[in-house]
Amino acid sequence: VQLQASGGGLVQAGGSLRLSCAASGRTVSRYTIAWFRQAPGKERKFVGVIRGSSGNTYYTDSVKGRFTILRDYAKNTVYLQMNSLKLEDTAVYYCAASARGLISSSLALEREYGYWGQGTLVTVSS
């Protein structure tokens, strides 16, 4: 599968933004798809994930209640809806896919994802 991330941009704190991860080659339902982000000068970190089979979603604590991962079968796209954005959400956001069945403790691990999209920059301003 090939992934294409898009939708980044400049937004004021408190605003919203929706990122897209368009998949080509195979249907998104066959993959567990995660979002990671890398803030300037920091390591890349897990944001959230949607399981391919069940559609269940999981999020890191700092985005719970603000971010939502959605899946559109018709467009073969996974979205990251980001609301109530904070300055600390500024980062390059990446989507990644795994074709393997992952146990819960592995969902946040970069090494479990074999397919990556290019990053899209989100800048939150005050």
C-alpha beads as a LAMMPS data file, in Angstrom:
LAMMPS data file: protein, C-alpha beads

126 atoms
125 bonds

1 atom types
1 bond types

-500.0 500.0 xlo xhi
-500.0 500.0 ylo yhi
-500.0 500.0 zlo zhi

Masses

1 110.0

Atoms # bond

1 1 1 0.000 0.000 0.000
2 1 1 1.099 3.556 -0.661
3 1 1 0.104 6.358 1.666
4 1 1 -0.283 10.036 0.892
5 1 1 -0.702 12.407 3.819
6 1 1 -2.077 15.890 3.339
7 1 1 -4.058 18.639 5.010
8 1 1 -1.458 20.310 7.156
9 1 1 -1.224 24.044 7.504
10 1 1 -1.231 26.996 9.834
11 1 1 -4.040 27.267 12.371
12 1 1 -4.641 29.348 15.464
13 1 1 -4.744 27.785 18.885
14 1 1 -8.228 26.506 19.603
15 1 1 -8.901 25.893 15.949
16 1 1 -9.419 22.710 13.971
17 1 1 -7.719 20.922 11.146
18 1 1 -8.316 17.641 9.363
19 1 1 -5.469 15.593 7.996
20 1 1 -5.965 12.986 5.327
21 1 1 -4.095 9.768 4.654
22 1 1 -5.090 8.460 1.245
23 1 1 -4.210 4.853 0.540
24 1 1 -3.627 3.349 -2.862
25 1 1 -3.078 -0.232 -3.790
26 1 1 -5.244 -1.935 -1.194
27 1 1 -8.250 -1.050 0.896
28 1 1 -7.616 0.694 4.196
29 1 1 -9.730 -1.845 6.033
30 1 1 -6.974 -4.406 5.563
31 1 1 -4.510 -2.306 7.560
32 1 1 -4.071 -0.898 10.976
33 1 1 -3.323 2.754 10.305
34 1 1 -1.661 5.037 12.801
35 1 1 -0.758 8.673 13.069
36 1 1 2.563 9.779 14.497
37 1 1 3.980 13.254 14.900
38 1 1 7.381 14.796 15.272
39 1 1 7.755 18.165 16.896
40 1 1 10.784 20.316 16.064
41 1 1 13.893 18.896 17.677
42 1 1 12.056 15.969 19.207
43 1 1 11.514 12.305 18.525
44 1 1 8.564 11.052 16.554
45 1 1 5.696 9.981 18.798
46 1 1 2.477 8.050 18.520
47 1 1 -0.751 10.032 18.236
48 1 1 -3.499 7.520 17.539
49 1 1 -4.479 4.437 15.574
50 1 1 -7.439 2.734 13.943
51 1 1 -7.485 -1.031 13.690
52 1 1 -8.153 -2.409 10.237
53 1 1 -10.460 -5.223 11.227
54 1 1 -12.536 -3.724 14.002
55 1 1 -12.218 -0.020 13.366
56 1 1 -11.437 0.478 17.044
57 1 1 -9.412 3.580 17.785
58 1 1 -6.845 4.391 20.436
59 1 1 -5.149 7.685 21.260
60 1 1 -2.281 8.962 23.266
61 1 1 -3.450 10.727 26.413
62 1 1 -2.487 14.222 25.281
63 1 1 -4.953 14.174 22.371
64 1 1 -7.838 12.200 23.845
65 1 1 -11.085 14.086 23.532
66 1 1 -9.597 16.451 20.945
67 1 1 -8.469 14.221 18.087
68 1 1 -10.544 11.641 16.236
69 1 1 -9.495 9.104 13.620
70 1 1 -12.087 8.389 10.958
71 1 1 -12.127 6.048 8.013
72 1 1 -13.854 6.552 4.647
73 1 1 -14.087 3.314 2.662
74 1 1 -15.375 4.998 -0.468
75 1 1 -12.354 7.282 -0.631
76 1 1 -9.977 4.700 0.855
77 1 1 -8.796 7.382 3.201
78 1 1 -8.163 7.706 6.910
79 1 1 -8.580 11.100 8.542
80 1 1 -7.203 12.681 11.660
81 1 1 -9.691 15.279 12.835
82 1 1 -7.945 17.646 15.211
83 1 1 -9.978 20.031 17.363
84 1 1 -9.065 22.442 20.135
85 1 1 -5.532 22.600 18.826
86 1 1 -2.779 23.687 21.153
87 1 1 0.633 25.186 20.520
88 1 1 2.201 21.880 21.541
89 1 1 0.387 20.115 18.696
90 1 1 2.761 21.783 16.250
91 1 1 4.597 18.994 14.449
92 1 1 5.044 17.100 11.242
93 1 1 2.341 14.466 11.153
94 1 1 2.832 11.073 9.517
95 1 1 0.435 8.270 8.752
96 1 1 1.651 4.705 8.765
97 1 1 0.130 1.312 8.027
98 1 1 0.657 -2.208 9.237
99 1 1 -0.720 -5.271 7.520
100 1 1 -0.103 -7.427 10.565
101 1 1 -2.416 -8.068 13.438
102 1 1 -0.921 -6.044 16.256
103 1 1 -1.404 -6.643 19.923
104 1 1 -2.445 -3.651 21.952
105 1 1 0.991 -3.052 23.418
106 1 1 2.480 -2.789 19.919
107 1 1 0.085 -0.279 18.424
108 1 1 2.208 2.718 19.393
109 1 1 5.520 1.304 18.162
110 1 1 6.966 2.753 14.985
111 1 1 8.781 -0.456 14.113
112 1 1 5.457 -2.282 13.700
113 1 1 4.486 -0.160 10.723
114 1 1 6.012 -1.027 7.390
115 1 1 4.346 1.593 5.248
116 1 1 4.691 5.323 5.761
117 1 1 3.363 8.402 4.095
118 1 1 5.329 11.570 3.755
119 1 1 4.809 14.049 6.555
120 1 1 2.479 17.002 6.577
121 1 1 3.302 20.024 8.706
122 1 1 0.836 21.383 11.230
123 1 1 1.690 24.707 12.815
124 1 1 -0.448 26.021 15.647
125 1 1 -0.025 29.714 16.382
126 1 1 -1.061 31.800 19.365

Bonds

1 1 1 2
2 1 2 3
3 1 3 4
4 1 4 5
5 1 5 6
6 1 6 7
7 1 7 8
8 1 8 9
9 1 9 10
10 1 10 11
11 1 11 12
12 1 12 13
13 1 13 14
14 1 14 15
15 1 15 16
16 1 16 17
17 1 17 18
18 1 18 19
19 1 19 20
20 1 20 21
21 1 21 22
22 1 22 23
23 1 23 24
24 1 24 25
25 1 25 26
26 1 26 27
27 1 27 28
28 1 28 29
29 1 29 30
30 1 30 31
31 1 31 32
32 1 32 33
33 1 33 34
34 1 34 35
35 1 35 36
36 1 36 37
37 1 37 38
38 1 38 39
39 1 39 40
40 1 40 41
41 1 41 42
42 1 42 43
43 1 43 44
44 1 44 45
45 1 45 46
46 1 46 47
47 1 47 48
48 1 48 49
49 1 49 50
50 1 50 51
51 1 51 52
52 1 52 53
53 1 53 54
54 1 54 55
55 1 55 56
56 1 56 57
57 1 57 58
58 1 58 59
59 1 59 60
60 1 60 61
61 1 61 62
62 1 62 63
63 1 63 64
64 1 64 65
65 1 65 66
66 1 66 67
67 1 67 68
68 1 68 69
69 1 69 70
70 1 70 71
71 1 71 72
72 1 72 73
73 1 73 74
74 1 74 75
75 1 75 76
76 1 76 77
77 1 77 78
78 1 78 79
79 1 79 80
80 1 80 81
81 1 81 82
82 1 82 83
83 1 83 84
84 1 84 85
85 1 85 86
86 1 86 87
87 1 87 88
88 1 88 89
89 1 89 90
90 1 90 91
91 1 91 92
92 1 92 93
93 1 93 94
94 1 94 95
95 1 95 96
96 1 96 97
97 1 97 98
98 1 98 99
99 1 99 100
100 1 100 101
101 1 101 102
102 1 102 103
103 1 103 104
104 1 104 105
105 1 105 106
106 1 106 107
107 1 107 108
108 1 108 109
109 1 109 110
110 1 110 111
111 1 111 112
112 1 112 113
113 1 113 114
114 1 114 115
115 1 115 116
116 1 116 117
117 1 117 118
118 1 118 119
119 1 119 120
120 1 120 121
121 1 121 122
122 1 122 123
123 1 123 124
124 1 124 125
125 1 125 126
